[in-house]
Amino acid sequence: MDLQRVKDKSVLKPKNLPELQAKIQEAIRQHESTQKVIVKGIQLRGERLKIIARNTQEVRALQNSEEWISSAFAEARILGEEWYPVKIDDACRYAVLEEGSELRIKQGFLEEFARHNETGPVKKVIWLSKGNKATGSMGVFLERKEDAERLLGKRLVYVGGQVAFSDKFERLARPMRCFNCQQYGHSQAMCKNDSTCGRCAGGHSTDSCISPDRRCAACKEPHAATDRGCPAWRKEMERLKQERQKQGTSPPRR
């Protein structure tokens, strides 16, 4: 769960976690689609809350129903299911990508990879390398943690009938943008600025915006604050990369 927009931040204090778990369990029991789900525990990481259920079926029941979350926290939202990424190096480009494309994965490749490497479902594949070299790196996102751990342990994987090599997938940090003022570098919970719309940069909340205009509050250009082409977003990404390099942590080889 993403609790960034929850107004009552007192629920996020460590001393209140037992009451928070009880509140979530009560909300779950109120709805037919989730009433049999049992919360085994919770993990609070900043403004993100992970709910631990008894099995995968119960987790999916929570993800597929938004009724219970409205009962618990009207402002919260459900995050997607957790996938387990592995980076694959020296993969044959022609075996992964559609001919003439730099990013589009071949139809049926996910199922083919799962079958050749005897894994559970592959949820997503992204090509990481730039240019038109014959081999490159890709990210494979698996449904099951044990499959990711097994591929990392054996090191050799099969891509298009040839051997490639598994490695740890290191996620790059993403810029933190405040949902209240739309500026970078802090969260909504820490914001002391006035509300600014993420669509038109007006002095109102994004949810209440009815303006057809688009204006970024961070860079003043004619696009929404969520646009990944935003100069302010790119500038913040570059700053984060430089911080990683200073700390001696390099991004994945591409």
C-alpha positions in Angstrom: 0.0 0.0 0.0 1.1 3.6 -0.8 0.1 5.7 2.2 1.7 9.0 1.0 -1.6 10.7 0.5 -3.0 9.6 3.9 -3.7 12.8 5.9 -3.5 11.3 9.4 0.2 10.5 9.6 0.0 9.4 13.2 -0.9 5.9 12.0 2.6 5.6 10.5 4.3 5.9 13.9 6.0 2.7 15.1 4.1 2.7 18.4 0.8 2.6 16.5 1.6 -0.4 14.2 -0.4 -3.0 16.2 -3.5 -0.8 16.0 -2.8 -0.2 12.2 -2.7 -4.0 11.6 -5.9 -4.5 13.5 -7.6 -1.7 11.5 -6.5 -3.3 8.2 -7.7 -6.7 9.3 -11.1 -5.3 10.3 -11.5 -3.5 6.9 -10.6 -6.8 5.1 -13.2 -8.7 7.0 -16.0 -6.3 6.0 -16.0 -7.3 2.4 -17.1 -10.6 0.8 -14.2 -10.9 -1.6 -11.5 -10.5 1.1 -13.2 -11.6 4.3 -11.3 -14.9 4.6 -7.9 -13.2 4.2 -5.8 -13.3 7.4 -3.1 -10.7 7.9 0.0 -12.4 9.3 2.0 -9.2 9.7 2.9 -5.8 8.2 6.1 -4.0 7.3 6.2 -0.2 7.2 8.9 1.4 5.1 8.5 5.1 5.1 5.1 5.7 3.6 4.8 2.3 2.0 3.2 -0.6 3.8 3.6 -4.2 2.9 0.8 -6.6 4.1 1.8 -10.2 4.6 -1.0 -12.7 4.1 -1.0 -16.5 4.4 -0.5 -17.4 0.7 -0.4 -16.0 -2.8 -4.1 -16.5 -3.3 -4.9 -14.2 -0.4 -2.4 -11.6 -1.6 -4.1 -11.5 -5.0 -7.5 -11.2 -3.4 -6.3 -8.0 -1.7 -4.8 -6.7 -4.9 -7.9 -7.4 -6.9 -10.3 -5.6 -4.6 -10.2 -2.0 -3.7 -13.3 -2.0 -1.4 -11.3 -3.0 1.7 -8.7 -0.3 1.2 -11.4 2.4 1.0 -12.6 1.2 4.4 -9.2 1.4 5.9 -7.7 4.5 4.2 -9.7 6.5 1.7 -6.5 8.2 0.4 -4.3 5.1 0.1 -3.8 3.1 -3.0 -2.8 -0.5 -3.7 0.6 -1.0 -5.3 1.2 -3.7 -7.9 2.3 -7.2 -7.1 6.0 -7.7 -6.2 8.1 -9.1 -9.0 11.7 -10.5 -8.7 14.1 -9.1 -11.3 17.3 -10.7 -12.7 19.7 -9.1 -15.1 20.8 -11.2 -18.0 24.0 -10.4 -19.8 25.3 -11.4 -23.2 21.9 -12.2 -24.5 21.4 -12.5 -28.3 19.5 -9.4 -29.5 17.7 -11.2 -32.4 16.3 -13.8 -30.0 14.7 -11.2 -27.7 13.6 -8.2 -29.8 11.3 -7.8 -32.8 13.3 -7.2 -36.0 14.0 -3.6 -36.5 13.1 -2.6 -32.9 15.3 -1.4 -30.2 12.9 -2.1 -27.3 9.9 -4.2 -28.4 10.1 -7.8 -27.0 9.2 -10.6 -29.4 5.8 -12.1 -29.0 5.9 -15.3 -27.0 9.5 -14.7 -25.7 8.3 -14.5 -22.0 6.8 -18.0 -22.3 9.8 -19.3 -24.2 12.2 -18.0 -21.6 10.2 -19.6 -18.8 10.0 -22.9 -20.6 13.7 -23.1 -21.5 14.8 -22.1 -18.0 12.1 -24.1 -16.1 10.7 -21.2 -14.2 7.3 -20.0 -13.2 5.6 -17.1 -15.1 7.8 -14.3 -16.4 5.9 -11.1 -15.8 8.0 -8.7 -17.9 11.2 -8.4 -19.9 13.0 -5.1 -20.7 16.0 -4.6 -23.0 18.6 -2.6 -21.2 21.4 -2.1 -23.8 21.6 0.8 -26.3 22.7 0.6 -29.9 22.5 -2.3 -32.4 25.1 -4.7 -31.0 24.4 -8.3 -31.5 24.4 -9.0 -27.8 23.3 -7.0 -24.8 21.7 -7.0 -21.4 18.0 -7.4 -20.4 16.0 -7.4 -17.2 13.7 -10.4 -16.6 11.0 -10.0 -13.9 9.8 -13.3 -12.4 6.7 -14.0 -10.4 8.4 -16.3 -7.9 11.4 -15.3 -5.7 12.7 -18.8 -5.7 13.0 -18.7 -9.5 15.1 -15.5 -9.4 17.3 -16.9 -6.7 17.9 -20.2 -8.7 18.8 -18.3 -11.9 21.3 -16.1 -9.9 22.7 -19.2 -8.3 23.3 -21.3 -11.5 24.6 -18.2 -13.5 23.9 -19.9 -16.8 20.5 -19.2 -18.5 19.2 -20.0 -22.0 18.1 -17.3 -24.4 17.2 -18.3 -27.9 18.9 -21.6 -27.6 22.2 -20.0 -26.5 23.8 -19.5 -23.1 23.7 -16.1 -21.4 24.7 -15.1 -17.9 22.6 -14.0 -14.9 23.5 -11.2 -12.5 21.9 -9.1 -9.8 19.5 -6.5 -11.1 20.3 -3.1 -9.4 17.5 -0.7 -9.5 18.3 3.0 -10.1 16.9 5.4 -7.5 14.0 7.5 -8.9 13.5 11.1 -8.2 11.2 11.9 -5.2 8.4 14.3 -6.3 6.0 15.8 -3.7 2.4 15.1 -4.6 1.4 18.3 -2.8 3.6 21.0 -4.4 5.0 19.0 -7.3 8.6 19.9 -6.5 11.5 17.4 -6.2 13.5 16.4 -3.1 10.9 15.8 -0.5 7.6 13.9 0.1 4.1 15.1 0.7 4.4 14.2 4.3 7.3 16.7 4.8 5.8 19.5 2.5 5.2 22.9 4.0 4.3 24.5 0.6 0.9 25.4 -0.7 -0.9 22.8 -2.9 -0.1 23.0 -6.5 -1.8 21.0 -9.3 0.2 18.3 -11.0 -1.6 18.9 -14.3 -2.0 22.7 -14.8 0.3 24.1 -11.9 -2.7 25.9 -10.5 -3.3 26.6 -6.8 -5.4 23.6 -6.2 -5.0 19.8 -5.7 -4.5 17.6 -8.7 -7.6 15.5 -8.0 -9.8 18.6 -8.2 -8.4 19.9 -11.5 -10.8 20.6 -14.3 -8.5 22.7 -16.5 -7.7 21.5 -20.0 -4.3 23.3 -19.8 -1.1 21.5 -19.0 1.7 23.2 -17.1 4.5 21.7 -15.1 5.0 23.3 -11.7 8.6 22.1 -11.5 9.9 23.4 -14.9 7.0 25.7 -16.1 6.9 23.9 -19.5 3.5 22.8 -21.1 3.3 19.3 -19.8 2.0 17.5 -16.6 4.3 17.1 -13.7 4.3 13.3 -14.3 5.9 13.7 -17.8 9.2 11.7 -17.8 10.5 14.2 -20.4 10.4 17.0 -17.9 13.8 18.8 -17.6 13.4 19.0 -13.9 12.9 15.2 -13.7 16.0 14.6 -15.9 18.0 17.0 -13.8 17.1 15.2 -10.6 17.9 11.8 -12.2 21.3 13.1 -13.2 21.9 14.3 -9.6 21.0 10.9 -8.2 23.3 9.1 -10.6 26.2 11.4 -9.6 25.4 10.6 -5.9 25.6 6.9 -6.7 28.9 7.3 -8.4 30.3 9.2 -5.5 29.2 6.4 -3.2 31.0 3.9 -5.4 27.8 2.3 -6.6 27.5 2.0 -10.4 24.3 1.5 -12.3 23.8 -1.8 -14.2 26.1 -2.3 -17.2 24.2 -1.5 -20.4 
